[in-house]
Amino acid sequence: MLHRIWLSFFLIAFTAALYQWLWLDDSGVFQRLIESTFDMSKLSVELSIGLIGTLAFWLGMMKLAESSGLVDKFARGLSPLFSRLMPEVPKGHPAMSSMTMNLSANVLGLDNAATPLGLKAMKDLQSLNPQKDTASNAQILFLVLNTSSVTLFPITVFLYRAQQGASDPTSVFIPILIATCCSTLAGLFAVSFVQKIRLWEQVTLLYIGGFIAFLLAFIGYFTTLTIDELQRQSSLVGNLLIFSAIIGFLSIAHLKGINIYETFIEGAKEGFEVAIKIIPYLLAMLVAIGVLRESGALEGFIWLMREGIGALGFDTHFADALPTAIMKPFSGSGARAMMLETMNNHGVDSFPAYLSSVIQGSTETTFYVLAVYFGSVGIRHTRHAIACGLTADLAGIIAAITVGYWFFG
């Protein structure tokens, strides 16, 4: 499925380029397409190398959390839920711990840092898969939860906003949290519907009901605040939680008698390896997205959406953030590039830039995760994974636009 989508990007770009040449007399369009392949190839390396520091730091922190037993405790806490959502995974199987570690990395907003953890989880799940070339129910649910996972600390979004000179890089914290919660619930419900998972069992309802209650309480509290207070509280809570997590990892590991410095260094070394390992996958997606953009196909699609929405009488200010939304399911780096482009064109503290940041943090990258995770274990038949993953993406994007107007509109 993914290889067909990847191929369609190039075919659509070629068709759009032919239109630009034959009907609009744009003879330079094919030169731009070729230049884009070189530019995107270079960008894939630059993005990977540029994130080495962040990846190294947070992989070091995750190593401390793992060594101190925090991850195992979290896994035991989630085991009753996973055992009902994934009945084919035996209790105590290594897949439980590896899935927990991956979801923990996503909660911390570590994007690419979650990749090696997710690869291990997929490998563990593959050991239970009777049809090695076809995704199992557990693998599909894990992938959808991964691509829509709640992001408590969207570190990379904060990092890019700070690099662009934002007055308050963490002001998007609360909007991202709300949007990603909606994405996760939509993904879980979609997979449960297809796989006929019984969500109404007592234990499952307890977990999901508690999650929804927390989300509603969160939203209810912030509806009582003014716009200025919303942004101030978002920044305060975000920074406090992030640094509290760092202190917690360090303190607990130290109390457990772990050499926190050497353990941190051991985990941080993996940052470089991860950054290099993801380059081929970024390269494939970024080049395809680059030619699609340079051909005019992407711009034409966004123009059609803006005109259609405007004709219905709705506000179209959010359309400037649509490039990030469109790219997000296909490439995290491509979406980041679109987010940065929006910041450069409209200003880092503009409404489109705020909205792009919220969209960027609201979901993971469905097609990238699918290509990397399923490809790593030789799965060719993805079944309903793409449809359920895109359902979660759509819910996250709609929620991001809604909370974007609420907080920054």
C-alpha positions in Angstrom: 0.0 0.0 0.0 2.7 2.5 1.0 4.7 1.9 -2.2 1.7 2.7 -4.3 1.1 6.0 -2.4 4.8 6.8 -2.8 4.6 6.1 -6.5 1.4 8.2 -6.8 3.3 11.2 -5.4 5.7 11.1 -8.3 3.0 10.4 -10.9 0.8 13.3 -9.6 3.9 15.6 -9.6 4.7 14.6 -13.2 1.1 15.1 -14.4 0.9 18.5 -12.7 4.3 19.5 -14.2 3.1 18.6 -17.7 0.1 20.8 -17.1 2.3 23.7 -16.0 4.5 23.2 -19.1 1.8 22.6 -21.8 -1.0 24.8 -20.6 0.7 27.5 -18.5 3.9 27.7 -20.6 6.1 27.1 -17.6 9.2 25.6 -19.2 11.2 25.7 -15.9 9.0 23.4 -14.0 11.0 20.2 -14.7 14.2 22.0 -13.7 12.6 22.9 -10.3 11.6 19.2 -9.9 15.1 18.0 -10.3 16.5 20.7 -8.1 13.9 19.7 -5.5 15.3 16.1 -5.4 18.7 17.5 -4.6 17.4 20.0 -2.0 15.2 17.4 -0.3 18.1 14.9 -0.2 20.2 17.5 1.5 17.4 18.4 3.9 16.9 14.8 5.0 20.5 14.7 6.2 20.4 18.2 7.8 17.2 17.5 9.7 18.6 14.2 11.0 21.9 15.7 12.1 20.2 18.8 13.5 18.2 16.6 16.0 21.2 14.6 17.3 21.5 16.7 20.4 17.8 16.5 21.3 17.7 12.8 20.5 20.8 12.1 22.5 19.6 13.9 25.6 16.1 12.4 25.8 17.3 8.9 24.9 19.7 9.3 27.8 16.8 10.3 30.0 14.8 7.3 28.8 17.7 5.0 29.6 17.6 6.3 33.2 13.8 5.7 33.3 14.4 2.1 32.0 17.3 1.4 34.4 15.4 2.7 37.4 12.4 0.5 36.8 10.0 3.4 36.0 9.2 1.9 32.5 8.5 -1.5 34.0 6.1 0.0 36.6 4.4 1.9 33.8 4.1 -1.3 31.8 2.6 -3.2 34.8 0.1 -0.3 35.2 -1.0 -0.6 31.5 -0.9 -4.4 31.4 -4.5 -4.9 32.3 -5.6 -2.6 29.5 -3.2 -4.0 26.9 -4.2 -7.6 27.8 -7.8 -6.8 26.8 -7.0 -4.7 23.8 -4.5 -7.2 22.6 -5.7 -10.6 23.8 -3.2 -12.5 21.6 -0.2 -11.0 23.5 0.5 -13.1 26.6 0.9 -11.4 30.0 4.5 -10.8 30.8 5.6 -11.0 27.1 8.5 -8.7 26.2 6.2 -6.9 23.8 4.4 -5.3 26.7 7.5 -3.6 28.0 8.8 -2.6 24.6 5.4 -1.1 23.6 5.3 0.8 26.9 8.7 2.3 26.3 7.7 3.4 22.8 4.5 5.0 24.0 6.4 6.6 26.8 8.8 8.2 24.3 5.8 9.5 22.3 4.3 10.9 25.5 7.6 12.8 25.9 7.2 14.1 22.4 10.5 12.6 21.3 9.4 11.9 17.7 12.3 10.1 16.1 13.7 9.0 19.5 10.7 6.7 19.7 11.7 4.9 16.5 14.2 2.4 17.9 11.8 1.6 20.8 8.9 1.1 18.3 11.1 -1.2 16.1 11.8 -3.4 19.1 8.1 -3.5 20.0 7.2 -4.5 16.5 9.8 -7.2 16.4 8.5 -8.6 19.7 5.0 -8.6 18.3 6.2 -10.2 15.1 7.4 -13.2 17.2 3.7 -13.9 18.0 2.4 -13.3 14.5 1.4 -16.5 12.7 1.4 -14.8 9.3 4.7 -13.1 9.0 3.9 -11.0 5.9 0.5 -9.8 7.2 0.0 -7.4 10.1 -1.6 -8.9 13.1 -4.4 -7.2 15.1 -2.0 -6.4 17.9 0.5 -4.9 15.5 -2.1 -2.7 13.8 -3.5 -1.5 17.2 0.1 -0.7 18.4 0.9 1.2 15.2 -2.3 3.3 15.4 -1.7 4.0 19.1 1.8 5.0 18.1 0.8 7.3 15.3 -1.9 9.0 17.5 -0.2 8.7 20.9 -0.8 11.4 23.4 2.1 13.9 23.4 2.6 15.3 26.9 5.9 17.0 26.1 6.2 18.0 22.4 9.9 18.8 22.8 10.8 19.2 19.1 7.9 21.6 18.5 9.1 23.8 21.4 12.7 23.5 20.0 11.8 24.7 16.5 9.6 27.5 17.9 12.5 28.7 20.1 14.9 28.5 17.1 12.6 30.7 15.1 12.5 33.3 17.9 9.0 32.7 19.4 8.2 35.0 22.3 6.9 32.0 24.3 7.9 28.6 22.7 5.8 26.5 25.0 2.5 28.4 24.6 1.2 25.6 22.3 1.5 23.0 25.1 -2.2 22.8 26.2 -3.6 23.0 22.6 -1.3 20.1 21.5 -2.3 18.0 24.5 -6.1 18.4 23.8 -5.7 17.7 20.1 -3.5 14.6 20.6 -5.9 13.2 23.1 -8.7 13.5 20.6 -6.5 11.8 18.0 -5.7 8.9 20.3 -9.4 8.3 21.2 -10.4 8.3 17.5 -7.7 5.9 16.6 -8.6 3.5 19.4 -12.3 3.6 18.6 -11.6 3.0 14.9 -9.4 -0.1 15.5 -11.8 -1.4 18.1 -14.7 -1.1 15.6 -12.9 -3.0 12.9 -11.4 -5.7 15.3 -14.5 -5.9 17.4 -12.6 -5.2 20.6 -15.0 -5.0 23.5 -14.4 -1.6 25.0 -17.3 -1.9 27.4 -15.6 -4.3 29.7 -15.2 -3.0 33.2 -11.4 -2.7 33.2 -11.3 -1.1 29.7 -14.0 1.3 30.6 -12.1 2.3 33.7 -9.0 3.2 31.8 -10.8 4.9 28.9 -13.3 6.6 31.1 -10.6 8.0 33.3 -8.7 9.2 30.3 -11.9 11.0 28.9 -12.7 12.4 32.4 -9.2 13.8 32.6 -9.5 15.4 29.2 -12.9 16.9 29.9 -11.7 18.3 33.3 -8.7 19.7 31.6 -10.8 21.4 28.9 -13.4 22.5 31.5 -10.7 24.3 33.5 -9.2 26.1 30.6 -12.6 27.3 29.4 -12.7 29.5 32.5 -9.6 31.4 31.5 -9.0 34.4 29.3 -6.9 34.1 26.1 -3.9 35.7 27.8 -4.2 33.5 30.8 -4.7 30.4 28.7 -1.3 31.1 27.0 0.4 31.9 30.3 -0.9 28.7 32.0 0.0 26.6 28.9 3.6 27.8 29.1 3.9 27.4 32.8 2.4 23.9 33.0 4.5 22.8 30.0 7.8 23.9 31.3 7.1 22.7 34.8 6.1 19.2 33.7 9.1 18.9 31.4 11.7 19.9 33.9 9.9 17.9 36.7 10.1 14.8 34.5 13.9 15.4 34.1 14.3 15.8 37.9 12.2 12.8 38.5 14.2 10.5 36.2 17.5 11.7 37.7 16.3 11.5 41.4 14.7 8.1 41.2 17.6 6.6 39.3 20.0 8.0 41.9 18.0 6.6 44.8 18.1 3.2 43.1 21.9 3.3 43.3 22.4 3.8 39.6 25.4 5.6 38.2 23.2 8.3 36.5 26.0 9.9 34.6 27.3 6.7 32.9 23.8 5.4 32.3 22.8 8.7 30.7 25.9 8.7 28.5 25.1 5.1 27.4 21.6 6.1 26.4 22.7 9.3 24.7 25.1 7.4 22.5 22.1 5.9 20.7 21.0 9.4 19.6 23.6 9.5 16.9 22.8 6.0 15.7 19.1 6.8 15.5 19.7 10.0 13.6 21.7 8.2 11.0 19.4 5.2 10.7 16.3 7.3 9.8 18.0 9.2 6.9 17.0 6.7 4.1 13.3 6.8 5.2 13.3 10.6 5.5 15.0 10.8 2.1 12.3 8.7 0.4 9.5 10.7 1.8 11.0 14.1 1.5 12.0 13.8 -2.1 8.5 12.6 -3.0 6.9 15.5 -1.1 9.4 18.0 -2.6 8.5 17.2 -6.2 4.8 17.2 -5.3 5.2 20.7 -3.9 7.3 22.1 -6.8 5.0 20.7 -9.4 2.2 22.9 -8.1 -0.1 20.0 -7.2 0.1 20.7 -3.4 -0.5 24.4 -3.8 -3.5 23.7 -6.2 -5.0 21.3 -3.7 -4.8 23.9 -0.9 -6.3 26.6 -3.1 -9.2 24.3 -3.9 -9.8 23.6 -0.2 -9.6 27.3 0.6 -12.0 28.3 -2.1 -14.4 25.5 -1.2 -14.4 26.3 2.5 -14.8 30.0 1.7 -17.8 29.3 -0.5 -19.5 27.6 2.4 -19.1 30.8 4.4 -16.5 29.5 6.8 -13.3 31.3 8.0 -10.3 30.4 5.8 -7.4 31.7 8.0 -6.5 28.2 9.0 -5.8 27.3 5.3 -2.3 28.7 5.6 -1.5 25.9 8.0 -2.9 23.2 5.8 0.5 22.3 4.2 1.6 21.0 7.6 -1.7 19.1 8.0 -1.4 17.5 4.6 2.2 16.5 5.1 1.8 15.2 8.6 0.5 11.7 7.7 3.2 11.2 5.2 6.4 12.7 6.7 7.2 14.2 10.1 10.2 15.9 8.6 8.2 17.1 5.6 5.6 18.5 8.0 8.2 20.1 10.1 9.6 21.7 7.0 6.1 23.0 6.2 5.7 24.3 9.7 9.0 26.2 9.5 8.0 27.6 6.1 4.8 28.8 7.6 6.7 30.4 10.5 9.1 32.1 8.1 6.3 33.4 5.8 3.8 34.5 8.4 5.9 35.1 11.6 6.5 32.6 14.4 3.8 34.2 16.6 1.2 34.4 13.9 -2.0 32.4 13.9 -1.0 30.2 11.0 2.3 29.4 12.8 0.6 28.6 16.1 -1.9 26.4 14.3 0.9 24.6 12.3 2.7 23.9 15.6 -0.4 22.4 17.2 -1.0 20.3 14.1 2.6 19.1 14.1 2.3 18.0 17.7 -1.2 16.5 17.5 -0.3 13.2 15.8 2.7 11.1 14.7 3.5 10.3 11.0 1.3 7.5 9.9 2.9 6.5 6.6 6.5 7.0 7.9 5.8 4.9 11.0 4.0 2.3 8.9 6.9 2.1 6.4 9.6 1.9 9.0 7.9 -0.4 11.6 6.2 -2.8 9.2 9.1 -2.8 6.8 11.5 -3.7 9.6 9.8 -7.1 10.1 8.9 -7.8 6.5 5.1 -7.1 6.7 3.7 -6.4 3.2 -0.1 -6.7 3.9 -1.1 -3.9 6.2 -4.9 -4.7 6.3 -6.8 -1.9 8.0 -3.8 -0.1 9.5 -3.7 2.8 7.1 -7.5 3.5 7.3 -7.5 3.5 11.1 -4.3 5.6 11.3 -5.7 8.2 8.9 -8.9 8.4 10.9 -6.8 9.2 14.0 -4.9 11.8 11.9 -8.1 13.5 10.7 -9.5 13.7 14.2 -6.3 15.2 15.4 -6.1 17.8 12.7 -9.8 18.8 13.2 -9.2 19.1 16.9 -6.0 21.1 16.3 -7.9 23.6 14.2 -10.7 23.9 16.7 -8.4 24.5 19.7 -6.2 26.7 17.6 -9.1 29.1 17.1 -10.0 28.8 20.8 -6.5 29.7 22.0 -5.1 31.9 19.3 -7.9 33.0 17.0 
